[in-house]
Amino acid sequence: MIPEVKKMTEQKMQKSIESLKTDLAKIRTGRAHTGLLDHVQVEYYGSMVPVNQVANVTLLDARTIGVQPWEKPLFGKVEKAIRDSDLGLNPSNQGDVIRVPMPPLTEERRRELTKVVKQEGENAKVAVRNLRRDANSHLKDAVKEKSISEDDERRGQEEVQKLTDRFITEIDKLLAQKEQELMQV
């Protein structure tokens, strides 16, 4: 019973870490990378789809992303979607490719992005703590059903706490790494 709860909790906490890594990858630093546009949605035949499903997204150089839509009518829609996104980018249509230059980050913008990173980290920590609470409630329910003893419950809660501490430390490391990346000029 306890190993199952621990394993299930560990898997869910690992998913929280993966989600945080994905969210942190979307927060731009001074360098261009194609994953930046993954969450930008474009209207395509009545439904909203990610840019990378209607266009080739490539790096033209260290500070420029190239977006080449597969169909001519999409050029305007893709350009508008990138401009309207929360990334603060200004794409320009070059005929056969949309160039998305990455403007250098100002000190003020770096500080704003650092706050966003901290918020994402806090959300991940809350998710991990909620998983700890769920695991502990499973253990309490098992005691009520008399399928485990109170001593086993206490040991199980200690193991879940160790898991929680480990994942929160990992979240802190990821945040420190991203903040350092953001503050580099």
C-alpha positions as CSV (number, residue, x, y, z in Angstrom):
1,M,0.0,0.0,0.0
2,I,2.7,2.5,1.1
3,P,5.1,1.8,-1.8
4,E,2.2,2.2,-4.3
5,V,1.2,5.6,-2.8
6,K,4.9,6.7,-2.8
7,K,5.4,5.6,-6.4
8,M,2.3,7.3,-7.7
9,T,3.2,10.5,-5.8
10,E,6.7,10.5,-7.2
11,Q,5.5,10.1,-10.8
12,K,3.0,13.0,-10.4
13,M,5.7,15.2,-8.8
14,Q,8.1,14.3,-11.7
15,K,5.3,15.5,-14.1
16,S,5.1,18.8,-12.2
17,I,8.9,19.2,-12.7
18,E,8.5,18.5,-16.4
19,S,5.7,21.0,-16.7
20,L,7.9,23.6,-15.0
21,K,10.7,22.9,-17.4
22,T,8.4,23.4,-20.3
23,D,7.0,26.7,-18.8
24,L,10.5,28.0,-18.1
25,A,11.6,27.2,-21.7
26,K,8.8,29.5,-23.0
27,I,10.2,32.5,-21.0
28,R,12.7,34.1,-23.4
29,T,16.2,35.1,-22.7
30,G,18.3,37.2,-25.0
31,R,18.8,34.3,-27.4
32,A,16.4,33.0,-30.0
33,H,15.1,29.4,-29.9
34,T,12.3,27.7,-31.8
35,G,10.5,26.5,-28.7
36,L,9.6,30.1,-27.9
37,L,6.7,30.1,-30.4
38,D,5.3,26.7,-29.3
39,H,2.4,28.2,-27.4
40,V,1.5,30.8,-30.0
41,Q,-1.9,29.8,-31.5
42,V,-3.0,30.5,-35.1
43,E,-6.6,30.3,-36.5
44,Y,-6.5,27.5,-39.1
45,Y,-9.7,26.5,-40.8
46,G,-11.8,27.4,-37.8
47,S,-9.7,26.0,-35.1
48,M,-6.8,27.3,-33.1
49,V,-3.5,25.3,-33.6
50,P,0.1,26.0,-32.6
51,V,2.3,27.8,-35.1
52,N,4.6,24.8,-35.4
53,Q,1.7,22.8,-36.8
54,V,1.1,25.1,-39.8
55,A,4.7,26.4,-40.5
56,N,8.3,25.5,-40.4
57,V,10.0,27.2,-37.5
58,T,13.8,27.6,-37.8
59,L,16.6,29.7,-36.5
60,L,18.0,32.1,-39.1
61,D,20.8,33.2,-36.7
62,A,21.4,33.6,-32.9
63,R,18.8,36.5,-32.6
64,T,16.3,35.7,-35.4
65,I,13.6,33.0,-35.8
66,G,12.3,32.2,-39.2
67,V,8.7,31.1,-39.7
68,Q,7.7,29.7,-43.1
69,P,3.9,29.0,-43.3
70,W,2.9,26.1,-45.5
71,E,0.1,28.0,-47.2
72,K,0.1,31.6,-48.6
73,P,-3.1,32.7,-46.8
74,L,-1.5,31.9,-43.4
75,F,1.3,34.5,-43.6
76,G,-0.9,37.3,-42.3
77,K,-2.5,35.2,-39.6
78,V,0.8,33.8,-38.3
79,E,2.4,37.3,-38.3
80,K,-0.6,38.7,-36.4
81,A,-0.6,35.8,-33.9
82,I,3.1,36.3,-33.1
83,R,2.6,40.1,-32.8
84,D,-0.4,39.6,-30.5
85,S,1.3,37.0,-28.3
86,D,2.6,37.9,-24.8
87,L,6.2,37.6,-26.0
88,G,6.7,41.2,-27.1
89,L,8.0,40.2,-30.5
90,N,7.6,42.2,-33.8
91,P,7.7,39.9,-36.8
92,S,8.3,41.2,-40.4
93,N,7.1,39.5,-43.5
94,Q,9.9,39.0,-46.1
95,G,7.7,37.5,-48.8
96,D,8.6,33.8,-48.4
97,V,9.5,33.8,-44.7
98,I,8.5,35.7,-41.6
99,R,11.5,37.0,-39.7
100,V,11.1,37.3,-36.0
101,P,14.0,39.3,-34.5
102,M,14.7,38.9,-30.8
103,P,15.1,42.4,-29.3
104,P,17.8,42.6,-26.6
105,L,16.3,42.5,-23.1
106,T,16.4,45.7,-21.1
107,E,17.3,45.6,-17.4
108,E,13.7,46.4,-16.5
109,R,12.4,43.6,-18.7
110,R,14.9,41.1,-17.2
111,R,13.5,41.9,-13.8
112,E,9.9,41.4,-14.9
113,L,10.8,38.1,-16.4
114,T,12.6,37.1,-13.2
115,K,9.3,37.7,-11.4
116,V,7.5,35.6,-13.9
117,V,10.1,32.8,-13.3
118,K,9.6,33.0,-9.6
119,Q,5.8,32.8,-10.0
120,E,6.1,29.7,-12.2
121,G,8.4,28.2,-9.6
122,E,5.9,29.0,-6.8
123,N,3.1,27.3,-8.9
124,A,5.2,24.2,-9.2
125,K,5.9,24.1,-5.5
126,V,2.2,24.5,-4.7
127,A,1.5,21.5,-7.1
128,V,4.1,19.4,-5.4
129,R,2.7,20.3,-1.9
130,N,-0.8,19.4,-3.1
131,L,0.5,16.0,-4.2
132,R,2.0,15.5,-0.8
133,R,-1.4,16.4,0.8
134,D,-3.2,13.9,-1.5
135,A,-0.7,11.2,-0.6
136,N,-1.1,11.8,3.1
137,S,-4.9,11.7,2.8
138,H,-4.6,8.3,1.0
139,L,-2.5,7.1,4.0
140,K,-5.0,8.4,6.5
141,D,-7.8,6.7,4.6
142,A,-5.9,3.4,4.7
143,V,-5.6,3.7,8.5
144,K,-9.3,4.3,8.8
145,E,-9.9,1.2,6.6
146,K,-7.5,-0.6,8.9
147,S,-5.4,-1.8,5.9
148,I,-2.2,-0.2,7.5
149,S,-1.2,0.6,11.0
150,E,-0.7,4.1,12.4
151,D,3.1,3.5,12.6
152,D,3.1,2.5,8.9
153,E,1.1,5.7,8.1
154,R,3.7,7.8,10.0
155,R,6.6,6.1,8.1
156,G,4.7,6.6,4.8
157,Q,4.2,10.3,5.6
158,E,7.9,10.7,6.3
159,E,8.8,9.1,3.0
160,V,6.4,11.4,1.2
161,Q,7.9,14.4,3.0
162,K,11.4,13.3,1.8
163,L,10.1,13.1,-1.7
164,T,8.5,16.5,-1.4
165,D,11.8,18.0,-0.1
166,R,13.7,16.5,-2.9
167,F,11.4,17.9,-5.6
168,I,11.2,21.3,-4.0
169,T,15.1,21.4,-4.0
170,E,15.0,20.5,-7.7
171,I,12.5,23.3,-8.4
172,D,14.8,25.8,-6.6
173,K,17.8,24.7,-8.7
174,L,15.8,25.1,-11.9
175,L,14.7,28.6,-10.9
176,A,18.2,29.7,-9.9
177,Q,19.5,28.4,-13.2
178,K,16.8,30.3,-15.2
179,E,17.3,33.5,-13.3
180,Q,21.0,33.4,-13.9
181,E,20.4,32.8,-17.6
182,L,18.0,35.8,-17.7
183,M,20.4,38.2,-15.9
184,Q,23.3,37.4,-18.3
185,V,23.8,40.3,-20.7
